[in-house]
Amino acid sequence: MKIAIAGAGAMGASFGFLLAEAGHNVILIDGWDRQVEKIKSDGLTFEINGKATTKKMDIYYPHEVKHRVNDIELVILFTKAMQLDSMLSDIQDALTANTKVLCLLNGMGHEEVVARYVPKENFLLGNTLWSAALLEPGSVKLYPGGNVNLKNRDPKSKDDAIKVVDVLSEAGLSANYADEVMASIYKKLCVNAFCNGLCTLFDVTIAEFGNTKSELEVVNQIISEIIAIAKFEGIALDHQEMMTSFETVCDPEKMGGHYPSMHQDLVKNGRLTEVDYINGVIAKKGQQYGIPTPYNKLITEMIHIKEELLNAK
Ligand code: NAD
């Protein structure tokens, strides 16, 4: 299959590498010149389970795609949320009636953006529990043990979604056809919402945050607000399951020892965060639905203050 990865950072480059290894014709598309130039000159280095492999990969800037790439069968979107619109705008001329587009960004609110460029029958929506890090330009690391959940937006396109599930699974990415994909997206949003913003504000690892005596009530409130919003949309989430997933991510043997990605973006790299698509989207929906969401709203506003203080770009 001819597959374009739109947004070849930690996740996109990792997925692209594995799909190319599985025999697919993969092109990477990325707008960060340090990443693009390094991969063009020295190939992409991919690490998993302590083993690093370097592979030559085709990589283009978004504005080059229109003239250089055609017949793309599948686009996997892996930009940061703030980059999604401009990426789709740059590559839209390379999308044909036969191009399926799978959005795997974290958070919510991407559906409206993608729908401006992609007809419903070609739009697949999902999320992933894989996690990855960009070690330096041209070098990414995938942490073992993730999966992908996805579903077609148009009921007529189920066969296309199943084909993409098979392609990802054959490449070792453990994909599932998820009838309840929105529940899966909400569950992942909960995980991001209760630790990303707060660890970034307090400048601590997930385990350090989880070990404080006072964090449980705050996490409880964040989760309760998200559950109320999901319920309004007809999606049932289990409060205890979400609290248990908080304990799991705090485990220092698992993700607990890490700073979450929002912290890495803002504190380590001075980049803007995806908070508007995580806590912010809950606050926005709360306002629309008339449901109080003060905790998610406050976290969003405080992260924006920190972005300003750190002059994030
Ligand atoms: P990323 O930041 O690694 O890459 C996104 C884009 O930013 C790429 O274009 C990349 O080249 C560029 N970029 C990376 N580092 C940069 C820097 N220092 N300066 C300037 N540009 C830089 O993003 P990601 O982690 O691959 O995430 C992509 C999407 O997938 C996001 O929506 C994220 O929330 C989601 N996601 C990430 C993970 C994870 O573990 N990384 C897991 C699940 C979902």
py3Dmol code that shows the C-alpha trace and the ligand (Angstrom):
import py3Dmol

protein = """\
ATOM      1  CA  MET A   1       0.000   0.000   0.000  1.00  0.00           C
ATOM      2  CA  LYS A   2       1.210   3.549  -0.694  1.00  0.00           C
ATOM      3  CA  ILE A   3       1.096   5.265   2.682  1.00  0.00           C
ATOM      4  CA  ALA A   4       1.903   8.868   3.586  1.00  0.00           C
ATOM      5  CA  ILE A   5       2.643   9.791   7.177  1.00  0.00           C
ATOM      6  CA  ALA A   6       1.632  13.416   7.644  1.00  0.00           C
ATOM      7  CA  GLY A   7       3.585  14.569  10.686  1.00  0.00           C
ATOM      8  CA  ALA A   8       6.741  12.488  11.037  1.00  0.00           C
ATOM      9  CA  GLY A   9       7.738  13.264  14.614  1.00  0.00           C
ATOM     10  CA  ALA A  10       8.044  10.663  17.371  1.00  0.00           C
ATOM     11  CA  MET A  11       4.865   8.762  16.522  1.00  0.00           C
ATOM     12  CA  GLY A  12       4.642   9.337  12.775  1.00  0.00           C
ATOM     13  CA  ALA A  13       8.238   8.363  12.084  1.00  0.00           C
ATOM     14  CA  SER A  14       7.881   5.247  14.288  1.00  0.00           C
ATOM     15  CA  PHE A  15       4.709   4.124  12.495  1.00  0.00           C
ATOM     16  CA  GLY A  16       6.267   4.983   9.121  1.00  0.00           C
ATOM     17  CA  PHE A  17       9.363   2.948   9.874  1.00  0.00           C
ATOM     18  CA  LEU A  18       7.382  -0.157  10.888  1.00  0.00           C
ATOM     19  CA  LEU A  19       5.052   0.118   7.884  1.00  0.00           C
ATOM     20  CA  ALA A  20       8.050   0.438   5.539  1.00  0.00           C
ATOM     21  CA  GLU A  21       9.674  -2.588   7.210  1.00  0.00           C
ATOM     22  CA  ALA A  22       6.438  -4.497   6.548  1.00  0.00           C
ATOM     23  CA  GLY A  23       6.897  -3.821   2.815  1.00  0.00           C
ATOM     24  CA  HIS A  24       4.668  -0.804   2.230  1.00  0.00           C
ATOM     25  CA  ASN A  25       5.617   2.146   0.064  1.00  0.00           C
ATOM     26  CA  VAL A  26       5.883   4.800   2.782  1.00  0.00           C
ATOM     27  CA  ILE A  27       6.575   8.488   2.451  1.00  0.00           C
ATOM     28  CA  LEU A  28       7.068  10.762   5.428  1.00  0.00           C
ATOM     29  CA  ILE A  29       5.806  14.361   5.342  1.00  0.00           C
ATOM     30  CA  ASP A  30       7.073  16.834   7.887  1.00  0.00           C
ATOM     31  CA  GLY A  31       7.479  20.552   8.304  1.00  0.00           C
ATOM     32  CA  TRP A  32      10.355  20.682  10.834  1.00  0.00           C
ATOM     33  CA  ASP A  33      13.479  21.312   8.803  1.00  0.00           C
ATOM     34  CA  ARG A  34      15.887  19.695  11.306  1.00  0.00           C
ATOM     35  CA  GLN A  35      13.913  16.445  11.157  1.00  0.00           C
ATOM     36  CA  VAL A  36      13.489  16.516   7.376  1.00  0.00           C
ATOM     37  CA  GLU A  37      17.106  17.358   6.549  1.00  0.00           C
ATOM     38  CA  LYS A  38      18.537  14.773   8.961  1.00  0.00           C
ATOM     39  CA  ILE A  39      16.349  11.975   7.576  1.00  0.00           C
ATOM     40  CA  LYS A  40      17.120  13.048   4.004  1.00  0.00           C
ATOM     41  CA  SER A  41      20.860  12.939   4.606  1.00  0.00           C
ATOM     42  CA  ASP A  42      21.324  10.078   7.092  1.00  0.00           C
ATOM     43  CA  GLY A  43      18.079   8.097   7.104  1.00  0.00           C
ATOM     44  CA  LEU A  44      15.713   7.510  10.016  1.00  0.00           C
ATOM     45  CA  THR A  45      16.965   5.778  13.153  1.00  0.00           C
ATOM     46  CA  PHE A  46      14.261   3.797  14.911  1.00  0.00           C
ATOM     47  CA  GLU A  47      14.719   2.201  18.333  1.00  0.00           C
ATOM     48  CA  ILE A  48      12.596  -0.364  20.122  1.00  0.00           C
ATOM     49  CA  ASN A  49      13.491  -2.757  22.965  1.00  0.00           C
ATOM     50  CA  GLY A  50      17.023  -1.325  23.087  1.00  0.00           C
ATOM     51  CA  LYS A  51      17.712  -2.126  19.404  1.00  0.00           C
ATOM     52  CA  ALA A  52      18.272   0.753  16.978  1.00  0.00           C
ATOM     53  CA  THR A  53      18.080   0.418  13.173  1.00  0.00           C
ATOM     54  CA  THR A  54      18.704   3.085  10.556  1.00  0.00           C
ATOM     55  CA  LYS A  55      16.785   3.054   7.297  1.00  0.00           C
ATOM     56  CA  LYS A  56      16.653   5.330   4.282  1.00  0.00           C
ATOM     57  CA  MET A  57      13.144   6.799   4.032  1.00  0.00           C
ATOM     58  CA  ASP A  58      11.491   9.155   1.548  1.00  0.00           C
ATOM     59  CA  ILE A  59      10.632  12.406   3.304  1.00  0.00           C
ATOM     60  CA  TYR A  60       9.096  15.613   1.938  1.00  0.00           C
ATOM     61  CA  TYR A  61       8.091  19.019   3.220  1.00  0.00           C
ATOM     62  CA  PRO A  62       4.294  19.474   3.097  1.00  0.00           C
ATOM     63  CA  HIS A  63       4.481  22.022   0.268  1.00  0.00           C
ATOM     64  CA  GLU A  64       6.495  19.552  -1.878  1.00  0.00           C
ATOM     65  CA  VAL A  65       3.867  16.813  -1.744  1.00  0.00           C
ATOM     66  CA  LYS A  66       1.533  18.229  -4.407  1.00  0.00           C
ATOM     67  CA  HIS A  67       4.216  18.095  -7.123  1.00  0.00           C
ATOM     68  CA  ARG A  68       6.172  15.032  -6.037  1.00  0.00           C
ATOM     69  CA  VAL A  69       3.705  12.466  -4.670  1.00  0.00           C
ATOM     70  CA  ASN A  70       0.606  10.865  -6.154  1.00  0.00           C
ATOM     71  CA  ASP A  71      -1.635   7.820  -5.801  1.00  0.00           C
ATOM     72  CA  ILE A  72      -1.524   7.876  -2.005  1.00  0.00           C
ATOM     73  CA  GLU A  73      -3.888   5.178  -0.701  1.00  0.00           C
ATOM     74  CA  LEU A  74      -3.643   5.964   2.999  1.00  0.00           C
ATOM     75  CA  VAL A  75      -2.607   9.065   4.922  1.00  0.00           C
ATOM     76  CA  ILE A  76      -1.935   8.691   8.642  1.00  0.00           C
ATOM     77  CA  LEU A  77      -2.200  12.028  10.431  1.00  0.00           C
ATOM     78  CA  PHE A  78       0.322  12.413  13.254  1.00  0.00           C
ATOM     79  CA  THR A  79       0.953  16.150  13.509  1.00  0.00           C
ATOM     80  CA  LYS A  80       0.546  18.005  16.752  1.00  0.00           C
ATOM     81  CA  ALA A  81      -3.060  19.264  16.927  1.00  0.00           C
ATOM     82  CA  MET A  82      -2.085  22.884  16.211  1.00  0.00           C
ATOM     83  CA  GLN A  83      -0.300  21.818  12.997  1.00  0.00           C
ATOM     84  CA  LEU A  84      -3.158  19.732  11.596  1.00  0.00           C
ATOM     85  CA  ASP A  85      -4.993  22.371   9.579  1.00  0.00           C
ATOM     86  CA  SER A  86      -1.914  23.701   7.817  1.00  0.00           C
ATOM     87  CA  MET A  87      -0.664  20.166   7.088  1.00  0.00           C
ATOM     88  CA  LEU A  88      -3.990  19.192   5.489  1.00  0.00           C
ATOM     89  CA  SER A  89      -4.125  22.460   3.592  1.00  0.00           C
ATOM     90  CA  ASP A  90      -0.625  21.840   2.179  1.00  0.00           C
ATOM     91  CA  ILE A  91      -1.262  18.235   1.130  1.00  0.00           C
ATOM     92  CA  GLN A  92      -4.919  18.503   0.080  1.00  0.00           C
ATOM     93  CA  ASP A  93      -4.134  18.414  -3.651  1.00  0.00           C
ATOM     94  CA  ALA A  94      -2.482  15.019  -3.212  1.00  0.00           C
ATOM     95  CA  LEU A  95      -5.654  13.541  -1.670  1.00  0.00           C
ATOM     96  CA  THR A  96      -7.816  11.751  -4.238  1.00  0.00           C
ATOM     97  CA  ALA A  97     -11.190  10.025  -4.070  1.00  0.00           C
ATOM     98  CA  ASN A  98      -9.235   6.826  -3.271  1.00  0.00           C
ATOM     99  CA  THR A  99      -7.173   8.232  -0.399  1.00  0.00           C
ATOM    100  CA  LYS A 100      -8.251   7.082   3.049  1.00  0.00           C
ATOM    101  CA  VAL A 101      -7.190   9.399   5.882  1.00  0.00           C
ATOM    102  CA  LEU A 102      -6.664   8.050   9.403  1.00  0.00           C
ATOM    103  CA  CYS A 103      -6.428  10.600  12.227  1.00  0.00           C
ATOM    104  CA  LEU A 104      -4.563   9.305  15.322  1.00  0.00           C
ATOM    105  CA  LEU A 105      -3.837  12.547  17.161  1.00  0.00           C
ATOM    106  CA  ASN A 106      -4.419  12.705  20.894  1.00  0.00           C
ATOM    107  CA  GLY A 107      -7.327  14.717  22.223  1.00  0.00           C
ATOM    108  CA  MET A 108     -10.516  15.807  20.488  1.00  0.00           C
ATOM    109  CA  GLY A 109     -11.746  18.422  18.066  1.00  0.00           C
ATOM    110  CA  HIS A 110      -9.770  17.164  15.056  1.00  0.00           C
ATOM    111  CA  GLU A 111     -12.898  15.758  13.400  1.00  0.00           C
ATOM    112  CA  GLU A 112     -14.050  19.225  12.328  1.00  0.00           C
ATOM    113  CA  VAL A 113     -10.628  20.089  10.888  1.00  0.00           C
ATOM    114  CA  VAL A 114     -10.241  16.843   8.944  1.00  0.00           C
ATOM    115  CA  ALA A 115     -13.825  17.046   7.672  1.00  0.00           C
ATOM    116  CA  ARG A 116     -12.942  20.301   5.877  1.00  0.00           C
ATOM    117  CA  TYR A 117     -10.470  18.420   3.646  1.00  0.00           C
ATOM    118  CA  VAL A 118     -11.612  14.791   3.572  1.00  0.00           C
ATOM    119  CA  PRO A 119     -15.007  13.380   2.526  1.00  0.00           C
ATOM    120  CA  LYS A 120     -16.716  11.371   5.251  1.00  0.00           C
ATOM    121  CA  GLU A 121     -16.406   8.090   3.332  1.00  0.00           C
ATOM    122  CA  ASN A 122     -12.590   8.423   3.355  1.00  0.00           C
ATOM    123  CA  PHE A 123     -12.206   9.551   6.947  1.00  0.00           C
ATOM    124  CA  LEU A 124     -11.105   7.027   9.590  1.00  0.00           C
ATOM    125  CA  LEU A 125     -10.864   8.153  13.203  1.00  0.00           C
ATOM    126  CA  GLY A 126      -8.919   6.487  15.960  1.00  0.00           C
ATOM    127  CA  ASN A 127      -6.395   6.754  18.719  1.00  0.00           C
ATOM    128  CA  THR A 128      -3.355   4.888  19.910  1.00  0.00           C
ATOM    129  CA  LEU A 129      -1.882   3.667  23.180  1.00  0.00           C
ATOM    130  CA  TRP A 130       1.600   3.395  21.671  1.00  0.00           C
ATOM    131  CA  SER A 131       4.015   5.972  22.986  1.00  0.00           C
ATOM    132  CA  ALA A 132       7.164   7.290  21.385  1.00  0.00           C
ATOM    133  CA  ALA A 133       9.910   9.851  21.893  1.00  0.00           C
ATOM    134  CA  LEU A 134      11.919  11.928  19.461  1.00  0.00           C
ATOM    135  CA  LEU A 135      15.462  11.466  20.807  1.00  0.00           C
ATOM    136  CA  GLU A 136      17.030  13.968  18.417  1.00  0.00           C
ATOM    137  CA  PRO A 137      16.249  14.984  14.825  1.00  0.00           C
ATOM    138  CA  GLY A 138      16.212  11.830  12.697  1.00  0.00           C
ATOM    139  CA  SER A 139      16.030   9.479  15.674  1.00  0.00           C
ATOM    140  CA  VAL A 140      12.899   8.091  17.349  1.00  0.00           C
ATOM    141  CA  LYS A 141      12.157   5.514  20.008  1.00  0.00           C
ATOM    142  CA  LEU A 142       8.940   3.506  20.320  1.00  0.00           C
ATOM    143  CA  TYR A 143       8.057   2.091  23.741  1.00  0.00           C
ATOM    144  CA  PRO A 144       6.803  -1.500  23.449  1.00  0.00           C
ATOM    145  CA  GLY A 145       3.243  -2.547  24.165  1.00  0.00           C
ATOM    146  CA  GLY A 146       0.700  -0.284  22.477  1.00  0.00           C
ATOM    147  CA  ASN A 147      -2.277  -0.658  20.209  1.00  0.00           C
ATOM    148  CA  VAL A 148      -4.441   1.312  17.771  1.00  0.00           C
ATOM    149  CA  ASN A 149      -8.233   1.614  17.795  1.00  0.00           C
ATOM    150  CA  LEU A 150      -9.979   2.935  14.729  1.00  0.00           C
ATOM    151  CA  LYS A 151     -13.298   3.144  12.958  1.00  0.00           C
ATOM    152  CA  ASN A 152     -14.772   4.531   9.727  1.00  0.00           C
ATOM    153  CA  ARG A 153     -16.784   7.773  10.055  1.00  0.00           C
ATOM    154  CA  ASP A 154     -19.148   6.634   7.280  1.00  0.00           C
ATOM    155  CA  PRO A 155     -20.958   3.329   7.942  1.00  0.00           C
ATOM    156  CA  LYS A 156     -20.428   2.423   4.254  1.00  0.00           C
ATOM    157  CA  SER A 157     -16.635   2.375   4.689  1.00  0.00           C
ATOM    158  CA  LYS A 158     -16.255  -0.429   7.243  1.00  0.00           C
ATOM    159  CA  ASP A 159     -14.311  -2.641   4.801  1.00  0.00           C
ATOM    160  CA  ASP A 160     -11.780   0.160   4.263  1.00  0.00           C
ATOM    161  CA  ALA A 161     -11.311   0.515   8.012  1.00  0.00           C
ATOM    162  CA  ILE A 162     -10.802  -3.233   8.411  1.00  0.00           C
ATOM    163  CA  LYS A 163      -8.213  -3.192   5.619  1.00  0.00           C
ATOM    164  CA  VAL A 164      -6.279  -0.469   7.473  1.00  0.00           C
ATOM    165  CA  VAL A 165      -6.564  -2.460  10.736  1.00  0.00           C
ATOM    166  CA  ASP A 166      -4.949  -5.420   8.918  1.00  0.00           C
ATOM    167  CA  VAL A 167      -2.180  -3.272   7.413  1.00  0.00           C
ATOM    168  CA  LEU A 168      -1.274  -1.816  10.824  1.00  0.00           C
ATOM    169  CA  SER A 169      -1.471  -5.149  12.629  1.00  0.00           C
ATOM    170  CA  GLU A 170       0.689  -6.905  10.042  1.00  0.00           C
ATOM    171  CA  ALA A 171       3.300  -4.202  10.670  1.00  0.00           C
ATOM    172  CA  GLY A 172       3.258  -5.091  14.398  1.00  0.00           C
ATOM    173  CA  LEU A 173       1.119  -2.150  15.496  1.00  0.00           C
ATOM    174  CA  SER A 174      -1.745  -4.214  17.023  1.00  0.00           C
ATOM    175  CA  ALA A 175      -4.761  -2.458  15.564  1.00  0.00           C
ATOM    176  CA  ASN A 176      -8.404  -3.145  16.422  1.00  0.00           C
ATOM    177  CA  TYR A 177     -11.625  -2.253  14.706  1.00  0.00           C
ATOM    178  CA  ALA A 178     -13.308  -0.254  17.480  1.00  0.00           C
ATOM    179  CA  ASP A 179     -17.098   0.007  17.300  1.00  0.00           C
ATOM    180  CA  GLU A 180     -16.890   2.260  20.365  1.00  0.00           C
ATOM    181  CA  VAL A 181     -14.073   4.418  19.073  1.00  0.00           C
ATOM    182  CA  MET A 182     -15.363   7.598  20.762  1.00  0.00           C
ATOM    183  CA  ALA A 183     -15.305   5.866  24.169  1.00  0.00           C
ATOM    184  CA  SER A 184     -11.733   4.850  23.463  1.00  0.00           C
ATOM    185  CA  ILE A 185     -10.837   8.448  22.519  1.00  0.00           C
ATOM    186  CA  TYR A 186     -12.489   9.761  25.703  1.00  0.00           C
ATOM    187  CA  LYS A 187     -10.592   7.241  27.871  1.00  0.00           C
ATOM    188  CA  LYS A 188      -7.268   8.321  26.402  1.00  0.00           C
ATOM    189  CA  LEU A 189      -8.303  11.959  26.815  1.00  0.00           C
ATOM    190  CA  CYS A 190      -8.905  11.292  30.526  1.00  0.00           C
ATOM    191  CA  VAL A 191      -5.377   9.946  30.922  1.00  0.00           C
ATOM    192  CA  ASN A 192      -3.917  12.996  29.179  1.00  0.00           C
ATOM    193  CA  ALA A 193      -6.203  15.399  31.036  1.00  0.00           C
ATOM    194  CA  PHE A 194      -5.371  14.289  34.560  1.00  0.00           C
ATOM    195  CA  CYS A 195      -1.604  14.251  34.318  1.00  0.00           C
ATOM    196  CA  ASN A 196      -0.283  16.208  31.320  1.00  0.00           C
ATOM    197  CA  GLY A 197      -1.315  19.695  32.393  1.00  0.00           C
ATOM    198  CA  LEU A 198      -0.669  19.307  36.111  1.00  0.00           C
ATOM    199  CA  CYS A 199       2.777  17.686  35.754  1.00  0.00           C
ATOM    200  CA  THR A 200       3.648  20.516  33.361  1.00  0.00           C
ATOM    201  CA  LEU A 201       2.470  23.202  35.769  1.00  0.00           C
ATOM    202  CA  PHE A 202       4.187  21.634  38.794  1.00  0.00           C
ATOM    203  CA  ASP A 203       7.260  20.558  36.806  1.00  0.00           C
ATOM    204  CA  VAL A 204       7.196  16.972  38.102  1.00  0.00           C
ATOM    205  CA  THR A 205       7.111  13.427  36.723  1.00  0.00           C
ATOM    206  CA  ILE A 206       3.834  11.519  36.652  1.00  0.00           C
ATOM    207  CA  ALA A 207       4.890   9.398  39.669  1.00  0.00           C
ATOM    208  CA  GLU A 208       5.934  12.480  41.674  1.00  0.00           C
ATOM    209  CA  PHE A 209       2.520  14.002  41.058  1.00  0.00           C
ATOM    210  CA  GLY A 210       0.781  10.701  41.894  1.00  0.00           C
ATOM    211  CA  ASN A 211       2.676  10.435  45.190  1.00  0.00           C
ATOM    212  CA  THR A 212       1.375  13.713  46.595  1.00  0.00           C
ATOM    213  CA  LYS A 213      -1.294  13.448  49.291  1.00  0.00           C
ATOM    214  CA  SER A 214      -3.692  15.959  47.750  1.00  0.00           C
ATOM    215  CA  GLU A 215      -3.787  14.982  44.090  1.00  0.00           C
ATOM    216  CA  LEU A 216      -6.640  12.455  44.241  1.00  0.00           C
ATOM    217  CA  GLU A 217      -9.446  14.969  44.737  1.00  0.00           C
ATOM    218  CA  VAL A 218      -8.217  17.075  41.801  1.00  0.00           C
ATOM    219  CA  VAL A 219      -7.899  14.037  39.534  1.00  0.00           C
ATOM    220  CA  ASN A 220     -11.331  12.898  40.702  1.00  0.00           C
ATOM    221  CA  GLN A 221     -12.843  16.260  39.693  1.00  0.00           C
ATOM    222  CA  ILE A 222     -11.123  16.334  36.292  1.00  0.00           C
ATOM    223  CA  ILE A 223     -12.404  12.846  35.529  1.00  0.00           C
ATOM    224  CA  SER A 224     -15.935  13.630  36.786  1.00  0.00           C
ATOM    225  CA  GLU A 225     -16.148  16.621  34.428  1.00  0.00           C
ATOM    226  CA  ILE A 226     -15.011  14.530  31.440  1.00  0.00           C
ATOM    227  CA  ILE A 227     -17.473  11.754  32.323  1.00  0.00           C
ATOM    228  CA  ALA A 228     -20.319  14.303  32.487  1.00  0.00           C
ATOM    229  CA  ILE A 229     -19.428  15.672  29.031  1.00  0.00           C
ATOM    230  CA  ALA A 230     -19.139  12.177  27.539  1.00  0.00           C
ATOM    231  CA  LYS A 231     -22.478  11.208  29.112  1.00  0.00           C
ATOM    232  CA  PHE A 232     -24.141  14.233  27.507  1.00  0.00           C
ATOM    233  CA  GLU A 233     -22.901  12.881  24.153  1.00  0.00           C
ATOM    234  CA  GLY A 234     -24.283   9.405  24.926  1.00  0.00           C
ATOM    235  CA  ILE A 235     -20.916   7.841  25.786  1.00  0.00           C
ATOM    236  CA  ALA A 236     -20.675   5.937  29.070  1.00  0.00           C
ATOM    237  CA  LEU A 237     -17.348   5.988  30.917  1.00  0.00           C
ATOM    238  CA  ASP A 238     -16.707   4.214  34.189  1.00  0.00           C
ATOM    239  CA  HIS A 239     -15.374   6.463  36.958  1.00  0.00           C
ATOM    240  CA  GLN A 240     -13.581   3.683  38.813  1.00  0.00           C
ATOM    241  CA  GLU A 241     -11.932   2.452  35.588  1.00  0.00           C
ATOM    242  CA  MET A 242     -10.588   5.965  34.966  1.00  0.00           C
ATOM    243  CA  MET A 243      -9.281   6.281  38.547  1.00  0.00           C
ATOM    244  CA  THR A 244      -7.579   2.890  38.152  1.00  0.00           C
ATOM    245  CA  SER A 245      -5.932   4.032  34.918  1.00  0.00           C
ATOM    246  CA  PHE A 246      -4.599   7.039  36.858  1.00  0.00           C
ATOM    247  CA  GLU A 247      -2.954   4.660  39.359  1.00  0.00           C
ATOM    248  CA  THR A 248      -1.535   2.618  36.467  1.00  0.00           C
ATOM    249  CA  VAL A 249       0.116   5.582  34.720  1.00  0.00           C
ATOM    250  CA  CYS A 250       1.591   6.740  38.041  1.00  0.00           C
ATOM    251  CA  ASP A 251       3.375   3.395  38.475  1.00  0.00           C
ATOM    252  CA  PRO A 252       7.116   4.146  38.283  1.00  0.00           C
ATOM    253  CA  GLU A 253       7.612   0.731  36.630  1.00  0.00           C
ATOM    254  CA  LYS A 254       5.386   1.921  33.747  1.00  0.00           C
ATOM    255  CA  MET A 255       5.033   5.568  32.643  1.00  0.00           C
ATOM    256  CA  GLY A 256       5.360   7.065  36.142  1.00  0.00           C
ATOM    257  CA  GLY A 257       9.045   7.872  35.907  1.00  0.00           C
ATOM    258  CA  HIS A 258       8.502  10.019  32.791  1.00  0.00           C
ATOM    259  CA  TYR A 259       7.551  13.620  32.296  1.00  0.00           C
ATOM    260  CA  PRO A 260       4.382  13.606  30.149  1.00  0.00           C
ATOM    261  CA  SER A 261       4.560  14.845  26.561  1.00  0.00           C
ATOM    262  CA  MET A 262       3.047  18.260  27.378  1.00  0.00           C
ATOM    263  CA  HIS A 263       5.875  18.844  29.845  1.00  0.00           C
ATOM    264  CA  GLN A 264       8.440  17.789  27.255  1.00  0.00           C
ATOM    265  CA  ASP A 265       6.911  20.085  24.651  1.00  0.00           C
ATOM    266  CA  LEU A 266       6.632  23.168  26.844  1.00  0.00           C
ATOM    267  CA  VAL A 267       9.267  22.917  29.574  1.00  0.00           C
ATOM    268  CA  LYS A 268      11.979  21.006  27.712  1.00  0.00           C
ATOM    269  CA  ASN A 269      11.498  22.299  24.168  1.00  0.00           C
ATOM    270  CA  GLY A 270       9.665  25.638  24.563  1.00  0.00           C
ATOM    271  CA  ARG A 271       6.845  24.495  22.269  1.00  0.00           C
ATOM    272  CA  LEU A 272       3.135  25.265  22.462  1.00  0.00           C
ATOM    273  CA  THR A 273       1.018  22.451  23.931  1.00  0.00           C
ATOM    274  CA  GLU A 274      -2.081  20.530  22.854  1.00  0.00           C
ATOM    275  CA  VAL A 275      -3.969  21.631  26.000  1.00  0.00           C
ATOM    276  CA  ASP A 276      -6.831  23.179  23.975  1.00  0.00           C
ATOM    277  CA  TYR A 277      -7.542  19.714  22.521  1.00  0.00           C
ATOM    278  CA  ILE A 278      -7.377  17.952  25.907  1.00  0.00           C
ATOM    279  CA  ASN A 279      -8.592  19.911  28.971  1.00  0.00           C
ATOM    280  CA  GLY A 280      -9.597  22.845  26.752  1.00  0.00           C
ATOM    281  CA  VAL A 281     -11.986  20.825  24.617  1.00  0.00           C
ATOM    282  CA  ILE A 282     -13.787  19.663  27.773  1.00  0.00           C
ATOM    283  CA  ALA A 283     -14.090  23.257  29.013  1.00  0.00           C
ATOM    284  CA  LYS A 284     -15.431  24.353  25.612  1.00  0.00           C
ATOM    285  CA  LYS A 285     -17.971  21.535  25.437  1.00  0.00           C
ATOM    286  CA  GLY A 286     -18.960  22.293  29.047  1.00  0.00           C
ATOM    287  CA  GLN A 287     -19.792  25.840  28.066  1.00  0.00           C
ATOM    288  CA  GLN A 288     -21.802  24.629  25.039  1.00  0.00           C
ATOM    289  CA  TYR A 289     -23.718  21.985  27.002  1.00  0.00           C
ATOM    290  CA  GLY A 290     -24.213  24.028  30.182  1.00  0.00           C
ATOM    291  CA  ILE A 291     -22.137  21.583  32.248  1.00  0.00           C
ATOM    292  CA  PRO A 292     -19.682  23.060  34.795  1.00  0.00           C
ATOM    293  CA  THR A 293     -16.052  22.158  33.983  1.00  0.00           C
ATOM    294  CA  PRO A 294     -14.030  24.513  36.232  1.00  0.00           C
ATOM    295  CA  TYR A 295     -11.056  22.205  36.777  1.00  0.00           C
ATOM    296  CA  ASN A 296     -10.421  21.563  33.085  1.00  0.00           C
ATOM    297  CA  LYS A 297     -10.957  25.270  32.317  1.00  0.00           C
ATOM    298  CA  LEU A 298      -8.489  26.387  34.975  1.00  0.00           C
ATOM    299  CA  ILE A 299      -5.805  23.921  33.848  1.00  0.00           C
ATOM    300  CA  THR A 300      -6.212  25.138  30.250  1.00  0.00           C
ATOM    301  CA  GLU A 301      -5.867  28.769  31.267  1.00  0.00           C
ATOM    302  CA  MET A 302      -2.874  28.115  33.516  1.00  0.00           C
ATOM    303  CA  ILE A 303      -1.052  26.193  30.802  1.00  0.00           C
ATOM    304  CA  HIS A 304      -1.638  29.129  28.438  1.00  0.00           C
ATOM    305  CA  ILE A 305      -0.134  31.445  31.056  1.00  0.00           C
ATOM    306  CA  LYS A 306       2.900  29.156  31.335  1.00  0.00           C
ATOM    307  CA  GLU A 307       3.200  29.062  27.516  1.00  0.00           C
ATOM    308  CA  GLU A 308       3.327  32.859  27.529  1.00  0.00           C
ATOM    309  CA  LEU A 309       5.795  33.032  30.410  1.00  0.00           C
ATOM    310  CA  LEU A 310       8.102  30.596  28.622  1.00  0.00           C
ATOM    311  CA  ASN A 311       7.590  32.372  25.288  1.00  0.00           C
ATOM    312  CA  ALA A 312       6.554  29.062  23.695  1.00  0.00           C
ATOM    313  CA  LYS A 313       6.401  28.805  19.891  1.00  0.00           C
TER     314      LYS A 313
END
"""
ligand_1 = """\
44
NAD
P 6.103 15.292 17.809
O 6.179 16.582 18.540
O 7.213 14.314 18.008
O 5.995 15.576 16.242
C 4.981 16.412 15.736
C 5.632 17.419 14.792
O 6.478 18.314 15.539
C 6.531 16.806 13.737
O 6.385 17.603 12.607
C 7.920 16.949 14.320
O 8.935 16.941 13.349
C 7.813 18.291 14.988
N 8.760 18.431 16.088
C 9.161 17.479 16.979
N 10.036 18.005 17.867
C 10.196 19.301 17.528
C 10.956 20.366 18.065
N 11.755 20.193 19.138
N 10.880 21.584 17.468
C 10.089 21.777 16.397
N 9.324 20.790 15.834
C 9.382 19.581 16.394
O 4.673 14.662 18.122
P 4.278 13.167 18.468
O 4.696 12.855 19.851
O 4.685 12.270 17.350
O 2.688 13.297 18.510
C 1.889 13.402 17.331
C 0.433 13.239 17.754
O 0.263 11.944 18.346
C -0.003 14.237 18.843
O -1.377 14.525 18.706
C 0.234 13.461 20.137
O -0.567 13.939 21.204
C -0.200 12.085 19.679
N 0.369 10.982 20.453
C 1.662 11.033 20.892
C 2.159 9.970 21.628
C 3.599 9.925 22.088
O 3.927 9.066 22.899
N 4.489 10.744 21.561
C 1.330 8.880 21.924
C 0.026 8.862 21.429
C -0.445 9.920 20.693
"""
view = py3Dmol.view(width=600, height=400)
view.addModel(protein, "pdb")
view.setStyle({"model": 0}, {"cartoon": {"style": "trace"}})
view.addModel(ligand_1, "xyz")
view.setStyle({"model": 1}, {"stick": {}})
view.zoomTo()
view.show()
